[in-house]
Amino acid sequence: MPRLLSGYKKDLLIGLLREMILIRRFEEKAAQMYGLRKIGGFCHLYIGQEAVAVGSIAALDLEMDYVITGYRDHGHALACGMTADTLMAELYGKRTGCSKGKGGSMHLFDAERHMLGGNGIVGSQIPVATGVALKIKYKKERGVVLCYFGDGAIHQGAYHESLNLAKIWELPVIYICENNQYGMGTDFERVSSVNDFSIMGQSYGIPGKQINGMDVLIVYDEIFKAAERVRKESTPLFFEIKTYRYKGHSMSDPAKYRTREELSTYKQQDPILILKNAMVEENMLDEDEYRKIDDDIKSVCRNAVDFAEESPEPDPSALYDDILA
């Protein structure tokens, strides 16, 4: 049954579509440059999961709200308004990168846009997000924190400790488990005593919900309502957003632990095509308009590579900048 779009403004839908395409094309270009050995270190692609970051971050006001995530962070960074130029330069390790070339793929960061990383240690962002929510409550601000982590992180002790404190102190944080079905190469059902993660917040009195992360509008609607509730009640919430990554865990992963049939089934639920086809169905978009958006974004990503290629390496003396001790 086709998606009904009558309640949405066209500008919003075009914006969501553009953001998802930008993430997809940026990731494809990053993969290409990694293959050419222009990018070193770890690189975890977000292809297939675009609707989660785009839909949820579109529901925020980043003048007062915050975003913090794990190492699969390119999509969240772009959805927060960080530019393809500074992200690609960071992947290249260049001085013009968002973390001055020191962080790489897993440590994208922009304090002004309230994007607090990109964190490389599994689950490490969860207590940090809880601390940001404590800051908001302590200062009597109206902000909400979105904290993203994968199904591989949900069994970390830091997750349970953070949720317990968040409920005791009634902190304004929304915990989002992006369940892309695999912790590295292990099916999540093999290592979890429960298959519906949305119930895990209930141990701490935190309401939980499981939603479809392949439909950007479902994500947008649910997180918009959740953020409004958190602002009014100052209560933590938890979402399991079911999604799927089309690539391996990282660039070195051939993903042989899943079948071609499984991958093909999920590619029929491509979040970009779900929104595009719904807009075409309701005469809000045609193929020429879609092609122009795609071409424009491909150009942005090519220019980002040129920017990264032409940017200077960090000065050796920068090794000692921003060091506490």
C-alpha positions as CSV (number, residue, x, y, z in Angstrom):
1,M,0.0,0.0,0.0
2,P,1.5,3.4,-1.0
3,R,2.6,5.8,1.7
4,L,0.2,8.7,2.2
5,L,1.9,12.1,2.2
6,S,-1.0,14.5,2.4
7,G,-0.1,15.7,5.9
8,Y,3.5,16.7,5.0
9,K,4.9,19.8,3.4
10,K,6.7,19.3,0.2
11,D,9.7,21.3,1.4
12,L,10.1,18.8,4.3
13,L,9.9,15.8,2.1
14,I,12.4,17.2,-0.4
15,G,14.7,18.0,2.5
16,L,14.5,14.5,3.9
17,L,15.1,13.0,0.4
18,R,18.1,15.3,-0.3
19,E,19.7,14.4,3.1
20,M,19.4,10.7,2.5
21,I,20.8,10.9,-1.0
22,L,23.6,13.1,0.3
23,I,24.6,10.5,2.9
24,R,24.3,7.7,0.3
25,R,26.5,9.4,-2.3
26,F,29.0,10.7,0.3
27,E,29.4,7.1,1.6
28,E,29.8,5.7,-1.9
29,K,32.5,8.3,-2.6
30,A,34.2,7.6,0.7
31,A,34.3,3.9,-0.1
32,Q,35.8,4.6,-3.5
33,M,38.5,6.8,-2.0
34,Y,39.2,4.2,0.7
35,G,39.7,1.6,-2.1
36,L,42.2,4.0,-3.7
37,R,44.1,4.3,-0.4
38,K,43.4,7.9,-0.1
39,I,41.7,7.3,3.3
40,G,43.3,5.2,6.0
41,G,42.3,3.8,9.3
42,F,38.8,2.5,10.1
43,C,35.8,3.4,8.0
44,H,32.3,2.2,8.8
45,L,29.6,3.0,6.2
46,Y,26.0,3.9,7.0
47,I,24.5,2.8,3.6
48,G,21.0,1.5,4.2
49,Q,20.5,3.2,7.6
50,E,20.0,6.8,6.2
51,A,16.4,7.1,7.3
52,V,17.3,6.8,11.0
53,A,19.7,9.7,11.3
54,V,17.8,11.9,8.8
55,G,14.3,11.3,10.2
56,S,15.3,11.7,13.8
57,I,17.6,14.7,13.5
58,A,15.1,16.5,11.3
59,A,12.7,16.4,14.3
60,L,15.2,18.3,16.5
61,D,16.1,22.0,17.0
62,L,19.9,22.0,17.0
63,E,19.9,25.4,18.6
64,M,19.1,23.7,21.9
65,D,19.2,19.9,21.2
66,Y,22.2,17.6,21.0
67,V,23.3,14.6,18.9
68,I,25.9,12.0,20.0
69,T,26.6,8.7,18.3
70,G,29.1,5.9,17.9
71,Y,31.8,5.3,15.2
72,R,29.3,4.8,12.3
73,D,28.8,8.5,12.3
74,H,29.0,10.0,8.7
75,G,25.2,10.0,8.3
76,H,24.6,11.7,11.6
77,A,27.2,14.4,10.9
78,L,25.7,15.3,7.5
79,A,22.2,15.3,9.0
80,C,23.4,17.8,11.6
81,G,24.5,20.1,8.8
82,M,28.2,19.4,8.7
83,T,29.6,19.9,5.2
84,A,30.7,17.2,2.9
85,D,34.0,19.2,2.5
86,T,35.0,19.1,6.1
87,L,33.9,15.5,6.5
88,M,35.9,14.3,3.5
89,A,38.9,16.3,4.6
90,E,38.7,14.6,8.0
91,L,38.6,11.2,6.4
92,Y,41.7,12.2,4.5
93,G,43.4,13.4,7.7
94,K,43.7,16.9,6.5
95,R,44.0,20.2,8.5
96,T,40.7,21.4,7.1
97,G,38.8,18.5,8.5
98,C,36.2,18.9,11.3
99,S,38.6,17.4,13.9
100,K,41.7,19.0,12.2
101,G,42.6,15.7,10.6
102,K,43.2,14.0,14.0
103,G,40.0,12.1,14.4
104,G,39.2,10.4,11.1
105,S,36.1,8.5,10.3
106,M,35.1,7.6,13.8
107,H,35.5,11.0,15.4
108,L,33.5,13.6,13.5
109,F,32.6,16.5,15.7
110,D,31.1,19.9,15.6
111,A,30.3,21.6,18.9
112,E,28.6,24.6,17.3
113,R,26.1,22.3,15.6
114,H,25.7,20.3,18.8
115,M,27.1,17.2,17.1
116,L,29.2,15.7,19.9
117,G,30.7,12.8,17.9
118,G,31.6,10.1,16.6
119,N,32.9,8.0,19.5
120,G,35.2,5.0,18.7
121,I,34.7,2.8,21.8
122,V,31.6,0.7,21.7
123,G,28.9,2.2,24.0
124,S,31.2,5.0,25.2
125,Q,28.8,7.7,24.0
126,I,25.9,6.4,26.2
127,P,27.2,7.8,29.5
128,V,28.5,10.9,27.8
129,A,25.0,11.6,26.4
130,T,23.5,11.0,29.9
131,G,25.9,13.6,31.2
132,V,24.9,16.1,28.5
133,A,21.2,15.6,29.5
134,L,22.2,16.2,33.2
135,K,23.8,19.5,32.0
136,I,20.5,20.5,30.3
137,K,18.5,19.7,33.4
138,Y,20.9,21.4,35.8
139,K,20.9,24.6,33.8
140,K,17.1,24.4,33.3
141,E,17.4,24.4,29.4
142,R,14.8,23.0,27.0
143,G,17.1,20.8,25.0
144,V,16.9,17.1,24.3
145,V,19.7,14.7,23.7
146,L,19.5,12.0,21.0
147,C,22.0,9.2,21.8
148,Y,22.5,6.6,19.1
149,F,24.2,3.2,19.5
150,G,24.1,-0.2,17.7
151,D,22.7,-3.5,18.7
152,G,26.2,-4.6,19.5
153,A,26.4,-1.9,22.2
154,I,23.2,-2.6,24.0
155,H,24.6,-5.3,26.2
156,Q,27.4,-3.1,27.5
157,G,27.3,-2.2,31.2
158,A,27.5,1.5,30.3
159,Y,24.1,1.2,28.7
160,H,22.4,-0.2,31.9
161,E,24.2,2.2,34.2
162,S,23.2,5.2,32.1
163,L,19.6,4.2,31.8
164,N,19.3,3.7,35.6
165,L,20.8,7.1,36.3
166,A,18.7,8.8,33.6
167,K,15.5,7.5,35.1
168,I,16.5,8.3,38.7
169,W,17.3,11.9,37.7
170,E,14.5,12.1,35.0
171,L,16.9,13.4,32.3
172,P,15.9,14.7,28.9
173,V,17.5,12.0,26.8
174,I,16.2,9.7,24.0
175,Y,18.3,6.6,23.7
176,I,18.1,5.1,20.2
177,C,19.4,1.6,19.4
178,E,19.9,1.4,15.7
179,N,19.4,-2.3,15.2
180,N,21.0,-3.1,11.9
181,Q,20.7,-6.8,12.6
182,Y,24.5,-7.5,13.1
183,G,27.1,-6.8,15.8
184,M,30.1,-6.9,13.5
185,G,29.4,-10.3,11.8
186,T,27.1,-11.8,14.5
187,D,23.4,-11.9,14.1
188,F,22.0,-10.0,17.1
189,E,19.6,-12.9,17.9
190,R,22.5,-15.2,18.6
191,V,23.8,-13.0,21.5
192,S,20.7,-11.5,22.9
193,S,18.3,-13.2,25.4
194,V,15.5,-10.9,24.0
195,N,14.7,-10.1,20.4
196,D,12.6,-7.0,21.1
197,F,15.1,-4.5,22.5
198,S,12.3,-2.0,23.1
199,I,11.4,-3.8,26.4
200,M,14.9,-3.3,27.8
201,G,14.3,0.2,29.1
202,Q,11.3,-1.0,31.1
203,S,13.7,-2.5,33.7
204,Y,14.5,1.1,34.7
205,G,11.0,2.5,34.3
206,I,11.8,4.0,30.9
207,P,9.1,3.7,28.2
208,G,10.4,1.9,25.0
209,K,9.1,1.4,21.5
210,Q,10.2,-0.5,18.4
211,I,9.8,1.2,15.1
212,N,10.6,0.7,11.4
213,G,13.8,2.5,10.5
214,M,13.5,2.0,6.8
215,D,10.8,4.6,6.5
216,V,12.1,8.1,7.2
217,L,8.6,9.5,7.9
218,I,7.9,7.0,10.6
219,V,11.2,7.9,12.3
220,Y,10.5,11.6,11.9
221,D,7.0,11.4,13.3
222,E,8.0,9.2,16.3
223,I,11.0,11.2,17.3
224,F,9.2,14.5,16.9
225,K,6.5,13.4,19.3
226,A,9.1,11.9,21.6
227,A,11.1,15.1,21.7
228,E,8.0,17.1,22.6
229,R,7.2,14.7,25.4
230,V,10.7,14.8,26.8
231,R,10.6,18.7,26.8
232,K,7.3,18.7,28.7
233,E,8.0,15.9,31.1
234,S,11.8,15.8,31.3
235,T,11.8,12.0,31.1
236,P,14.1,9.6,29.3
237,L,12.7,7.5,26.5
238,F,14.1,4.5,24.5
239,F,13.6,3.4,20.9
240,E,14.8,0.4,19.1
241,I,14.8,1.5,15.4
242,K,15.0,-1.6,13.1
243,T,17.2,-0.9,10.2
244,Y,19.8,-2.7,8.0
245,R,23.3,-1.9,6.6
246,Y,23.9,-2.9,3.0
247,K,27.7,-3.0,3.4
248,G,29.9,-4.9,5.8
249,H,30.7,-3.8,9.3
250,S,33.7,-1.9,8.1
251,M,35.6,-1.6,4.8
252,S,37.6,-4.8,5.6
253,D,34.4,-6.9,6.1
254,P,33.2,-8.9,3.0
255,A,30.0,-9.7,4.9
256,K,29.9,-13.4,4.0
257,Y,27.9,-14.2,7.1
258,R,24.6,-13.3,5.3
259,T,23.0,-14.6,2.1
260,R,22.5,-12.7,-1.1
261,E,18.7,-13.4,-0.7
262,E,18.7,-11.6,2.6
263,L,20.5,-8.6,1.2
264,S,18.2,-8.5,-1.8
265,T,15.1,-8.6,0.4
266,Y,16.3,-5.6,2.4
267,K,17.3,-3.7,-0.7
268,Q,13.7,-3.8,-1.7
269,Q,13.1,-1.7,1.5
270,D,15.6,1.0,0.5
271,P,14.7,4.1,2.5
272,I,15.5,6.4,-0.3
273,L,13.3,4.6,-2.8
274,I,10.5,4.3,-0.3
275,L,10.2,8.1,0.0
276,K,11.0,8.7,-3.7
277,N,8.3,6.3,-4.9
278,A,5.7,7.7,-2.5
279,M,6.4,11.2,-3.8
280,V,6.2,10.1,-7.4
281,E,3.0,8.3,-6.7
282,E,1.4,11.5,-5.3
283,N,2.8,13.8,-8.1
284,M,5.2,15.6,-5.7
285,L,8.3,14.5,-7.6
286,D,9.1,13.3,-11.1
287,E,12.1,11.3,-12.4
288,D,13.7,14.4,-13.9
289,E,13.5,16.3,-10.6
290,Y,14.9,13.3,-8.8
291,R,17.8,12.9,-11.2
292,K,18.6,16.6,-10.8
293,I,18.8,16.3,-7.0
294,D,21.0,13.2,-7.4
295,D,23.3,14.9,-9.9
296,D,23.7,18.0,-7.8
297,I,24.6,15.9,-4.8
298,K,27.1,13.8,-6.8
299,S,28.7,17.1,-7.7
300,V,28.9,18.1,-4.1
301,C,30.6,14.8,-3.2
302,R,33.1,15.2,-6.1
303,N,33.9,18.7,-5.0
304,A,34.4,17.4,-1.4
305,V,37.1,15.0,-2.7
306,D,38.8,17.8,-4.6
307,F,38.7,19.9,-1.4
308,A,40.2,17.1,0.6
309,E,42.9,16.4,-2.0
310,E,43.9,20.1,-2.2
311,S,43.8,20.7,1.6
312,P,47.1,20.9,3.5
313,E,48.4,18.2,5.9
314,P,48.4,19.1,9.6
315,D,51.5,20.9,10.8
316,P,53.6,18.5,12.9
317,S,53.4,20.9,15.8
318,A,49.6,20.4,15.9
319,L,50.4,17.0,17.5
320,Y,50.5,18.8,20.8
321,D,47.4,21.1,20.3
322,D,44.3,20.4,22.5
323,I,46.3,18.1,24.8
324,L,45.2,18.4,28.4
325,A,48.4,17.1,30.0
